[in-house]
C-alpha cells in the first residue's frame, strides 16, 4: 500500500475506461450541485452525515444541567463513559443525579433496523445502527449493540451547539447505520514515533468520526523479540502496544498490526543479520519469498505484534508493490525456478501470501492484503479465500475476487507525495512555475472514490481504507481533514456535498471558535504546493536506485532531488552577466513575492484561531510550523533575488571606479547569505520543537540502542535521507551555498586587496545547523 498504487492498467479493457470516467464526472457534478442537508440548513453539522433525519420545527435547549438514565442493557457501557468525557471536555458539563435534560441510553437487540447498504454483512451493520430521538422529554439513544450506542453518543455530541448563550439540539429523530461496516485509516509511524498519549488521542479522534480501524505501521518502532536488530532507539514496548489496543477497543476501534512483505522491507533487510533473506543480495527492498527462513522471520514479527494485540481481530499483510518477485535467480534465492513451477509469478506471490496469512487466520485474525500486480485474474484461485483485499482493481479482477469469496475494501489516500501539507485544494496553473496537466483535491477525490467507485455492485465490499503516508515526512496532524471527511463516504456515500463535510470537520474538530478554516486550509495547500513547485529537479548525491516498478536497472540509476541554480559569482574585477539568471528566475521571484503576502494572511489566521478555537490547538501549532517552513522558502528565494541585485550593484560600482561601494555591496550580499542560513536554522529549530511535542526525537542512539542509517535501494523516502529531522531542510543543505560563499569571499578579498581596502577573514559553514552564527562567521 504505497503512496502510488501500481496497477496493471493493461488488464483493464478500454471499453470500461470511458464509462468509468463518465460515471465519475456525472457523480462529481451531482455531488457538487447538492443543496445543504436538513441538519446543515438548521446550523447543525455531523460527520459523517446520518442516513435518515426527521426534524421538528423547534429546537431543544440542552441543560444547563443534565442527567443520565441507563436503560435496558446500557449500564457500564463505554458509550456512557464517552458521553461524560466529551460533555466535560467540550462543554464543561457534569451529570447531575437527576433533573435537567434527561439523556437515556438503551441497548435492545433488534430495535433499530438498518436500511439499504452496499455491505452485505447485515449483522455487522446492525451492530453499528442506532436511533437518536430529541424532544421535550429529553434525549433517547437506542441501539442494537454497544458499537451503535457509542456512535449515537458521537452524533449527539457533534450536534450540541452554542447559541444565544446556551446549548441547543435539533428536535426530531435520527436513524443511522453505516454503508460499509469497516472504516479504516492507515497511520504511518515508520519514520517517526508518536508518544503513547498522542497515539491514544489520535485513536479517540478517529472514533469521534466513527472510524473503527487504526492500522498502525511501526516498522522498527516496536520492540520485536524475534528481530531485535531492527528495534530503533525509541520503540514501543509490547505492554504499551497492548495498552493502546485496549484503549482503542474501549472506543470501538480496532488497533491493527501492519507489516509489509515481501517488498518494502528495507527497515529489516538493511541489517546485516537479515541480509541473507534478500531476494537480491544488492537490494534491501524485497524479501526472498521462497526462503523458509525469510517467511519464518516475517511470521515471527507478526506473532510479536499480535501477542501484544489481544482483543484485535485484524492484521494487515501489506503485499504492496512486490516488483521483483519471481525474478531472483541465484543460489540463495531461486524465485525464478519456483515461479516456473508454480505456473506464474502471480501464483508464486499467492503461495507466499498463504504461507504467511494462514497461520494468522488460524489464530482468529482476518488478514487484509493487497491483491495487486503481479497477481492476474487467473492467479486469484490460488489465494486463501479467508483474505480481505484492501483495494479494488476493476471489472476484470473484482468479480473474480468475489467468486473466490475474497471480500474487498475501497482504498484511497489523504496524501501521497506532497511535501509539508496535503493537496486539499488545487491551485491555478497561472500560479504554478511548472504547470500541471491535471490536479486533484484530496477530499473531493477520495470522497468520490469511495462514494461512486464502479466496484460497487461488482465486489463484495466491507469497508474503506484512507491512507496518509510518512514517506514524504509530513506530520500526521495534517491528515485529519482527509481522514474524517473521506471516511465519511463509507458511512454515508455520495452525500452531503464535499464542502459540507469539510465544514462539519472544521466545526467539530476545532469547535465553535474556528474562523475561516476553509481559507486556512486553502492557503496551507497552496503554500505547500508552491514550496515544491518553486524548485527545479536535478541529480542527487545519494546512492543510485536498484530499480523501479517497471524494471531492475542495469546499471543502477541516480536519484533526483530538488535544487536551485545560484547566481553566478563575479570575476576578479567584479564583472559578471546576470541576464540569464535573472531571466530564468523572474517568474519564480514574482510568484514568491505574491505567496509571501498570502503567507502573512495565513499566519495571521492561524494565530487568531490558536487563540479562539476550543479544541486541537496543537493541530494549529503544527500548521504554523508548516506555514513557517513555506515562508522560509519564500524568503530564501527572494533573498536570492536580492543577492542578484547586490551583485549587480557591486559590478556597476566597480565599472564606475567606486571600489569602496563595490565592496560594501559584496558585504551586503554575504550578509544576505548568512541571513538565509540563520532563518533556515531558526525555522528548523522551531519546527522540531513543535513536532517533538508529539514525537519522540529522531536520533542515532538512545535507550541503549542505535539506528542503522542505510537508504532504501528502491524507494527514495524523504525522511530516510537524514537521521534527525534535518530532512525538512535537506534540499537546502544540498545546495552548494558554502562553496558559493567561499568563492565570493575570495573574489571580494582579492578585489579589496587590489584597492587597498580591508579584507574579510570570516568563514561560512553552510551545513552548520546551529541557530547562532558559528565562530568566525561573516559579521553583520
Protein Blocks (a to p, Z undefined) as FASTA:
>chain_A
ZZbdcddfklpcfklmmmmmmmmmmmmmmmmmpccdfklmnopacddddfbdcddfbdcd
ehjbdcddddehigopaklmmmmmmmmmmnopacdfbgcjdddddddehkaccdddfblc
lmlmmmmgccddddfkbpadddfbfklmmmmmmmmmmmpcceehiacddedddddddfbf
bdcddddfklbccdfklmmmmmmmmmmnopabdcddfkjmbccfklmmlpcfbdcdfklm
mmmmmmmmmnopacddddddfehilmmmmpmklmmmpfblkbckbccfklmklmmmmmmm
mmmmmmmmghiabdcddfehilkgokaccfklcfklmmmmnopaklmmmmmmmmmmmmmm
mnopacddddddfbdfklmmmpcfkbccfbdebjklmmmmmmnopacdddddfbfkbghi
acfbccdfklpfbdcfbdcdfklmmmmmmmmgmkgojaccfbdcddddfklopafklmmm
mmmmmmmmmmmghiacfklmmmmmmmmmnojmbghklmmmmmmmmmmmmmmmmpccdddf
bdcdfbdfkbccddddddddddddddddddfkopacfklmmmmmmmmmmmmmmmmmmmmm
mmmmmmmmmmmmmghklmmmmmmmmmmmmmmmmmmmmmmmmmmmmmmmmmmmmmnopakl
mmmmmmmmmmmmmmmmmmmmmmmmmmmmmmmmmpccddfbeehiacdddddfkbccfklm
pmblmlmmmmmmmpcklmmmmmmmmmmmmmmmmnopacdfbdcdfklcbfbacehiacZZ
